[in-house]
Amino acid sequence: MEAIGKYENAIIDFGKALELRSGNSAAYFQRGNVFHQLKRHLEAIEDYNKALELNPKLIQALLKRGLAYRSSGKIKDLTEFVRL
């Protein structure tokens, strides 16, 4: 239970960082990781999308977004983002 509280605090802290600097792709990526750990996959996907919008070369966000889609059961929705 204590770990969940730390994750929730991290979400709040990343949110504060984004209020100060909304173009911080790393903060979106890291908050997405926290959402993913909490199994809040749709929120993770939103943050990974924003991180990629701000920094298209952030390959880790692309990979993690795929994992979040798979975990959410919405893997077929990922095809809209995959470009071959």
MARLUM-398919 format. One record per atom (N, C-alpha, C): x, y, z. Coordinates in steps of 0.1 Angstrom, whole numbers, padded with zeros to 4 digits, always signed. Example, Ala and Ser with C-alpha at 12.3 -4.5 7.8 and 13.67 -1.06 7.14 Angstrom:
2
+0132-0057+0078+0123-0045+0078+0132-0033+0078+0128-0022+0071+0137-0011+0071+0129+0000+0079
***
This chain:
84
+0008-0012+0000+0000+0000+0000+0009+0013+0000+0020+0012+0007+0029+0024+0008+0034+0027-0006+0037+0017-0014+0043+0019-0027+0033+0026-0036+0020+0023-0035+0010+0030-0043+0010+0045-0039+0011+0048-0027+0012+0062-0022+0023+0069-0029+0035+0062-0030+0046+0068-0036+0044+0071-0051+0037+0062-0057+0034+0063-0071+0024+0075-0073+0014+0076-0065+0005+0087-0065+0012+0100-0063+0021+0101-0054+0029+0113-0051+0037+0116-0063+0043+0106-0070+0051+0109-0082+0042+0115-0093+0030+0110-0094+0021+0116-0104+0018+0130-0101+0016+0134-0089+0014+0148-0085+0026+0156-0088+0038+0151-0084+0050+0158-0087+0053+0160-0101+0051+0150-0110+0053+0152-0124+0042+0162-0130+0030+0162-0124+0020+0172-0128+0025+0186-0125+0031+0188-0113+0036+0201-0109+0047+0205-0119+0056+0196-0122+0067+0199-0131+0061+0203-0145+0051+0197-0149+0045+0200-0162+0037+0213-0162+0032+0217-0150+0026+0230-0149+0037+0241-0151+0049+0238-0146+0060+0248-0147+0066+0248-0161+0066+0236-0168+0072+0235-0181+0065+0225-0189+0054+0229-0196+0045+0220-0203+0052+0213-0214+0063+0217-0219+0070+0211-0230+0080+0201-0226+0079+0196-0214+0089+0187-0208+0085+0172-0212+0091+0167-0223+0088+0154-0228+0092+0143-0218+0103+0145-0211+0107+0135-0201+0098+0134-0190+0091+0145-0185+0082+0144-0174+0069+0137-0179+0065+0139-0191+0053+0131-0196+0057+0116-0197+0069+0113-0202+0073+0099-0203+0074+0093-0189+0080+0099-0180+0081+0094-0166+0068+0092-0160+0059+0102-0161+0045+0101-0155+0038+0089-0162+0040+0088-0175+0034+0076-0182+0039+0063-0176+0051+0062-0173+0057+0050-0166+0050+0047-0153+0047+0058-0146+0041+0056-0133+0026+0051-0135+0019+0058-0144+0006+0053-0147+0006+0039-0152+0015+0035-0160+0016+0021-0164+0018+0011-0153+0027+0015-0143+0029+0007-0131+0017+0005-0123+0008+0015-0123-0004+0015-0115-0015+0008-0123-0012+0004-0135-0022-0003-0144-0033+0007-0149-0029+0020-0149-0038+0030-0155-0033+0033-0169-0035+0022-0177-0029+0022-0191-0033+0033-0200-0046+0037-0200-0051+0047-0209-0044+0060-0206-0042+0063-0193-0035+0076-0189-0021+0075-0193-0015+0063-0192-0001+0061-0196+0000+0064-0211-0009+0059-0219-0009+0061-0234-0010+0075-0237-0019+0083-0230-0020+0097-0232-0006+0104-0230+0000+0101-0219+0013+0107-0216+0024+0103-0226+0024+0090-0230+0034+0086-0240+0032+0093-0253+0019+0095-0257+0016+0102-0269+0021+0117-0268+0019+0123-0257+0023+0137-0255+0038+0138-0256+0045+0128-0249+0060+0128-0249+0065+0127-0263+0058+0118-0271+0062+0116-0285+0059+0128-0294+0048+0135-0291+0045+0147-0298+0056+0158-0296+0060+0159-0284+0071+0168-0280+0085+0164-0285+0087+0151-0285+0100+0146-0289+0098+0133-0296+0096+0134-0310+0094+0122-0318+0105+0112-0317+0117+0116-0313+0129+0106-0312+0130+0099-0299+0120+0101-0290+0120+0094-0277+0114+0080-0279+0123+0071-0284+0120+0057-0287+0114+0050-0275+0119+0052-0264+0114+0045-0252+0099+0048-0250+0094+0060-0253+0080+0063-0252+0072+0055-0262+0078+0053-0274+0071+0045-0284+0070+0030-0280+0080+0025-0274+0080+0011-0269+0070+0009-0258+0071+0019-0248+0063+0018-0237+0048+0020-0240+0045+0028-0250+0032+0030-0255+0026+0017-0260+0034+0010-0268+0030-0003-0273+0027-0013-0262+0035-0013-0251+0032-0022-0240+0019-0018-0233+0017-0005-0232+0005+0000-0225-0007-0004-0233-0007-0002-0246-0018-0007-0255-0020-0022-0253-0010-0030-0253-0012-0044-0251-0018-0047-0237-0013-0040-0227-0018-0043-0213-0033-0038-0212-0037-0028-0220-0050-0023-0218-0060-0031-0226-0055-0040-0235-0064-0048-0243-0068-0040-0256-0062-0029-0258-0066-0021-0270-0055-0022-0280-0049-0033-0282-0037-0034-0291-0041-0031-0305-0054-0034-0309-0058-0031-0323-0058-0016-0325-0060-0008-0315-0060+0007-0317-0046+0012-0320-0036+0004-0317-0022+0008-0319-0020+0010-0334-0027+0003-0342-0024+0003-0356-0025+0018-0362-0033+0026-0356-0034+0040-0361-0020+0048-0359-0012+0043-0350+0001+0050-0347+0012+0043-0354+0011+0031-0359+0022+0024-0365+0022+0027-0380+0034+0032-0384+0036+0035-0398+0047+0027-0403+0044+0019-0413+0055+0010-0419+0061+0017-0431
***
